[in-house]
Amino acid sequence: MAKDTGGEPETEAAGAGGRAYGDIHIGSVRGGAVGIGDHNYIVNVRGEAAPCDPAYEQLLEAVRQLGEDLGRLVASPEVSALADELSETEEEIQRTGAAAPGRLARLRALLQDMSASIGMLASGVALGQAVGALLGG
C-alpha cells in the first residue's frame, strides 16, 4: 500500500524499494498486454481460436483442403467466388471458433452452383457433407 506523502511525490530512487519508481508487481493479465518503463513498444496479438466443436474442426479442414484443390481447376468467376468464400470462412472459424449460419448457407449455395466442377474433387464432397451436417441436411 502506498504511503501518504501529503501530495508530494516520493523521492526514493528505483531499486531502493520506493513505490514511486520500483516494486512493480503484476498479478496476472488476461486478454491484454502490459508495458513498464519509458519508450515501450507493445504489440498485442490474439491467437487463433481453436474450434471447440468437432464439426467445426472437420469443416475447417475441409475448407482448407478444397481451397488447395481449387488451384487445380480452370480459373473462372465462379471458382474465384468460391475461393473468396472459403478464405472468409476459414478466417471466421479461426477468429471465432465457428461459422455463422449465413456464411454456411452461402457456402452451400456456391457448392451447389459449382457441383459439376467440384463434384469430382473429394474435398468438395467432404466440404458439402460438413456444411450439411452443421446446417442440418
C-alpha positions in Angstrom: 0.0 0.0 0.0 1.4 3.4 -0.9 2.1 5.8 1.9 0.5 9.2 2.1 3.1 11.9 1.3 0.7 14.8 1.6 0.5 15.3 -2.2 4.3 15.4 -2.6 5.9 12.8 -4.9 8.0 10.1 -3.2 11.7 10.8 -3.7 13.2 7.3 -3.3 15.2 6.1 -6.3 14.4 3.0 -8.3 15.9 -0.1 -6.7 15.7 1.4 -3.3 12.3 -0.2 -2.6 10.4 3.1 -3.1 6.9 2.7 -4.6 7.3 5.7 -6.9 10.0 4.1 -9.0 10.2 0.4 -8.1 8.4 -2.5 -6.5 6.2 -3.2 -9.5 4.0 -6.3 -9.2 1.6 -7.6 -11.7 -0.5 -10.5 -10.6 -2.0 -11.6 -13.9 -3.0 -10.3 -17.2 -5.7 -11.9 -19.5 -6.5 -10.6 -22.9 -4.1 -7.7 -22.8 -0.5 -6.5 -22.6 1.5 -4.5 -20.1 4.5 -2.2 -20.7 6.6 -0.9 -17.9 9.1 1.9 -18.2 9.8 4.6 -20.8 9.8 4.2 -24.6 7.9 0.9 -24.8 6.6 -0.6 -28.0 3.8 -3.1 -27.3 2.1 -5.4 -29.8 -0.8 -7.4 -28.5 -1.8 -10.1 -31.0 -4.6 -12.6 -30.2 -4.0 -16.2 -31.1 -6.3 -18.2 -33.3 -9.4 -19.5 -31.7 -9.5 -23.2 -31.9 -12.8 -24.7 -32.8 -14.2 -26.5 -29.8 -16.9 -28.4 -31.7 -15.5 -31.3 -33.7 -17.9 -30.5 -36.5 -16.2 -27.1 -37.0 -12.8 -28.7 -36.8 -14.0 -31.0 -39.7 -15.4 -28.0 -41.6 -12.2 -26.1 -41.2 -10.1 -29.0 -42.5 -12.5 -29.4 -45.5 -12.4 -25.7 -46.2 -8.6 -25.7 -46.3 -8.4 -28.8 -48.5 -10.9 -27.6 -51.0 -9.1 -24.2 -51.1 -5.9 -26.0 -52.1 -7.8 -28.1 -54.6 -9.4 -25.1 -56.4 -6.0 -24.3 -57.7 -6.3 -27.3 -60.0 -9.4 -26.0 -61.7 -9.6 -23.6 -64.6 -9.9 -20.1 -63.3 -13.4 -18.6 -63.6 -15.6 -16.1 -61.8 -17.3 -19.0 -60.0 -14.0 -20.5 -58.8 -12.9 -17.1 -57.7 -16.2 -16.5 -55.7 -15.9 -19.9 -54.0 -12.2 -19.3 -53.2 -13.1 -16.0 -51.6 -15.9 -17.5 -49.6 -13.6 -20.3 -48.4 -11.0 -17.8 -47.3 -13.5 -15.8 -45.4 -15.0 -18.9 -43.8 -11.5 -20.1 -42.7 -10.8 -16.7 -41.2 -14.1 -16.6 -39.3 -13.6 -20.1 -37.9 -10.0 -19.2 -36.8 -11.2 -16.0 -35.2 -14.4 -17.2 -33.5 -14.2 -21.0 -33.4 -17.3 -21.3 -35.6 -19.0 -20.1 -38.8 -22.3 -18.1 -38.8 -25.3 -19.8 -40.4 -25.5 -17.2 -43.1 -21.9 -17.9 -44.1 -22.7 -21.7 -44.2 -25.7 -21.1 -46.3 -23.7 -19.0 -48.8 -21.1 -21.7 -48.9 -23.7 -24.4 -49.5 -25.2 -22.3 -52.4 -21.8 -21.9 -54.0 -21.1 -25.6 -53.7 -24.4 -26.5 -55.3 -23.8 -24.0 -58.1 -20.4 -25.5 -58.8 -21.3 -29.1 -58.3 -20.3 -30.1 -61.8 -16.9 -28.5 -61.3 -16.1 -29.7 -57.8 -18.1 -32.9 -57.7 -15.1 -34.8 -58.9 -13.0 -33.5 -56.0 -13.1 -35.5 -52.8 -12.5 -32.3 -50.9 -15.7 -30.7 -52.5 -17.7 -33.7 -51.4 -16.2 -33.6 -47.9 -17.0 -29.9 -47.5 -20.5 -30.4 -48.7 -21.0 -33.1 -46.1 -19.5 -30.9 -43.3 -21.7 -27.9 -44.2 -24.8 -30.2 -44.5 -24.1 -31.6 -41.0 -23.9 -28.1 -39.5 -27.0 -26.8 -41.3 -29.0 -29.9 -40.7 -29.4 -31.6 -44.0 
